[in-house]
Amino acid sequence: MKAPRFAYARPASVAEALALLDRHKDDARVLAGGQSLVPMLNFRVAAPKVLVDINRIAALSGVKVTKSHARIGALTRHVELERSPEIAKHLPLVAAAMPHIAHPAIRNRGTFGGSCALADPAAELPACALALEATFVVAGKKGERRVAARDFFKGLYATALKPGELLVAAEFPLPRPGDRSAFGELARRHGDYAMVGVAAHGSAKGLRAAFFGVGDRPEIIEADTVGGVLSKVETLAPRSDLHASAETRLHLAKVLAGRVLKNLA
Ligand SMILES: Cc1cc2nc3c(=O)[nH]c(=O)nc-3n(C[C@H](O)[C@H](O)[C@H](O)COP(=O)(O)OP(=O)(O)OC[C@H]3O[C@@H](n4cnc5c(N)ncnc54)[C@H](O)[C@@H]3O)c2cc1C
């Protein structure tokens, strides 16, 4: 099936994009990599009247590292993160997650911001943002606001983004010397969305493990020790779906957490 008819706009700047989003409000959708939105249009799951294509806005792309954080622009493609020496050096958790996201053709177009704005509960990048305590930078007609990752993901495909707002970037605090991270997921086939996944980060403050594929959004478990995290996995409440029962997912979450956290110890 083909997408329903829509008007198309290709702004050259964030200001132009925001003006379009403000003018069309709920009738508009941002088009980034299109890897999720275009299938949604074709399946008629979404039928926006206007697509605001942000692909020409250079200011939204790329990775910048400062003394305190690594900033990932919303339009940065998955493949750029996968190949970035800066991401490998400063955010090894994100680097470890990238090869698990879909297939190379999708990673060539899909974007960091698209993945976080979509908020698929089985996606890798939202979990990494939670584990690393990233902050999302959101722009609207009244200016920019910052939203902590733990407040950004609101539920199934739901985020703190309001109509008329654009996700601009995320800022990840740079890990300190001695911090460790580990990532793992279980999927039926490599490149499929995870049945269960864990993105974990350990620092002097303790351990943070973000589980994905186990609920309507990524779930954080924090504790001082690996044993402490493992003892709380039982509190996750996955649902049954076509791919696995709730019991199977919980069992897989326990097994995977044991394997992944062993790498942090
Ligand atoms: C076969 C297949 C397998 C996949 N497997 C995985 C996987 O294993 N793991 C995974 O994480 N993803 C997976 N994906 C999804 C892929 O990572 C997408 O690229 C991603 O989810 C969406 O990014 P995008 O840039 O394509 O966004 P789009 O499809 O362009 O947009 C997605 C949504 O986000 C909104 N949006 C996009 N950018 C912004 C912005 N800057 N501000 C506000 N709203 C915005 C759009 O309006 C739309 O609602 C898969 C996709 C396919 C087709």
Ligand as a Chemical Component Dictionary entry (heavy atoms), coordinates in Angstrom:
data_LIG
# 
_chem_comp.id                   LIG 
_chem_comp.type                 NON-POLYMER 
_chem_comp.pdbx_formal_charge   0 
_chem_comp.three_letter_code    LIG 
# 
loop_
_chem_comp_atom.comp_id 
_chem_comp_atom.atom_id 
_chem_comp_atom.alt_atom_id 
_chem_comp_atom.type_symbol 
_chem_comp_atom.charge 
_chem_comp_atom.model_Cartn_x 
_chem_comp_atom.model_Cartn_y 
_chem_comp_atom.model_Cartn_z 
_chem_comp_atom.pdbx_ordinal 
LIG C1  C1  C 0 13.235 -3.838 9.681  1  
LIG C2  C2  C 0 13.555 -2.834 10.744 2  
LIG C3  C3  C 0 14.252 -3.245 11.868 3  
LIG C4  C4  C 0 14.549 -2.334 12.868 4  
LIG N1  N1  N 0 15.218 -2.782 13.961 5  
LIG C5  C5  C 0 15.504 -1.910 14.944 6  
LIG C6  C6  C 0 16.204 -2.336 16.116 7  
LIG O1  O1  O 0 16.581 -3.500 16.269 8  
LIG N2  N2  N 0 16.435 -1.411 17.092 9  
LIG C7  C7  C 0 16.033 -0.099 16.970 10 
LIG O2  O2  O 0 16.258 0.705  17.880 11 
LIG N3  N3  N 0 15.407 0.337  15.857 12 
LIG C8  C8  C 0 15.133 -0.537 14.856 13 
LIG N4  N4  N 0 14.494 -0.090 13.747 14 
LIG C9  C9  C 0 14.100 1.325  13.684 15 
LIG C10 C10 C 0 15.233 2.185  13.163 16 
LIG O3  O3  O 0 16.240 2.270  14.141 17 
LIG C11 C11 C 0 14.711 3.595  12.870 18 
LIG O4  O4  O 0 15.669 4.248  12.189 19 
LIG C12 C12 C 0 14.332 4.440  14.055 20 
LIG O5  O5  O 0 13.425 3.854  14.908 21 
LIG C13 C13 C 0 13.649 5.726  13.636 22 
LIG O6  O6  O 0 14.614 6.584  13.158 23 
LIG P1  P1  P 0 14.373 7.381  11.848 24 
LIG O7  O7  O 0 15.458 8.403  11.785 25 
LIG O8  O8  O 0 14.220 6.480  10.705 26 
LIG O9  O9  O 0 12.998 8.172  12.182 27 
LIG P2  P2  P 0 11.686 8.403  11.332 28 
LIG O10 O10 O 0 11.167 7.117  10.835 29 
LIG O11 O11 O 0 11.929 9.483  10.326 30 
LIG O12 O12 O 0 10.749 9.002  12.487 31 
LIG C14 C14 C 0 10.293 8.179  13.538 32 
LIG C15 C15 C 0 9.392  9.032  14.465 33 
LIG O13 O13 O 0 10.170 9.978  15.176 34 
LIG C16 C16 C 0 9.746  11.319 14.882 35 
LIG N5  N5  N 0 10.996 12.106 14.807 36 
LIG C17 C17 C 0 12.112 11.800 14.108 37 
LIG N6  N6  N 0 13.080 12.691 14.351 38 
LIG C18 C18 C 0 12.546 13.601 15.216 39 
LIG C19 C19 C 0 13.068 14.777 15.844 40 
LIG N7  N7  N 0 14.341 15.178 15.656 41 
LIG N8  N8  N 0 12.264 15.476 16.672 42 
LIG C20 C20 C 0 10.967 15.070 16.900 43 
LIG N9  N9  N 0 10.429 13.962 16.335 44 
LIG C21 C21 C 0 11.214 13.242 15.504 45 
LIG C22 C22 C 0 9.002  11.208 13.566 46 
LIG O14 O14 O 0 8.073  12.255 13.407 47 
LIG C23 C23 C 0 8.343  9.857  13.700 48 
LIG O15 O15 O 0 7.194  9.959  14.497 49 
LIG C24 C24 C 0 14.171 -0.972 12.728 50 
LIG C25 C25 C 0 13.492 -0.540 11.592 51 
LIG C26 C26 C 0 13.179 -1.459 10.588 52 
LIG C27 C27 C 0 12.457 -0.967 9.365  53 
# 
loop_
_chem_comp_bond.comp_id 
_chem_comp_bond.atom_id_1 
_chem_comp_bond.atom_id_2 
_chem_comp_bond.value_order 
_chem_comp_bond.pdbx_ordinal 
LIG C1  C2  SING 1  
LIG C2  C3  SING 2  
LIG C2  C26 DOUB 3  
LIG C3  C4  DOUB 4  
LIG C4  N1  SING 5  
LIG C4  C24 SING 6  
LIG N1  C5  DOUB 7  
LIG C5  C6  SING 8  
LIG C5  C8  SING 9  
LIG C6  O1  DOUB 10 
LIG C6  N2  SING 11 
LIG N2  C7  SING 12 
LIG C7  O2  DOUB 13 
LIG C7  N3  SING 14 
LIG N3  C8  DOUB 15 
LIG C8  N4  SING 16 
LIG N4  C9  SING 17 
LIG N4  C24 SING 18 
LIG C9  C10 SING 19 
LIG C10 O3  SING 20 
LIG C10 C11 SING 21 
LIG C11 O4  SING 22 
LIG C11 C12 SING 23 
LIG C12 O5  SING 24 
LIG C12 C13 SING 25 
LIG C13 O6  SING 26 
LIG O6  P1  SING 27 
LIG P1  O7  DOUB 28 
LIG P1  O8  SING 29 
LIG P1  O9  SING 30 
LIG O9  P2  SING 31 
LIG P2  O10 DOUB 32 
LIG P2  O11 SING 33 
LIG P2  O12 SING 34 
LIG O12 C14 SING 35 
LIG C14 C15 SING 36 
LIG C15 O13 SING 37 
LIG C15 C23 SING 38 
LIG O13 C16 SING 39 
LIG C16 N5  SING 40 
LIG C16 C22 SING 41 
LIG N5  C17 SING 42 
LIG N5  C21 SING 43 
LIG C17 N6  DOUB 44 
LIG N6  C18 SING 45 
LIG C18 C19 SING 46 
LIG C18 C21 DOUB 47 
LIG C19 N7  SING 48 
LIG C19 N8  DOUB 49 
LIG N8  C20 SING 50 
LIG C20 N9  DOUB 51 
LIG N9  C21 SING 52 
LIG C22 O14 SING 53 
LIG C22 C23 SING 54 
LIG C23 O15 SING 55 
LIG C24 C25 DOUB 56 
LIG C25 C26 SING 57 
LIG C26 C27 SING 58 
# 
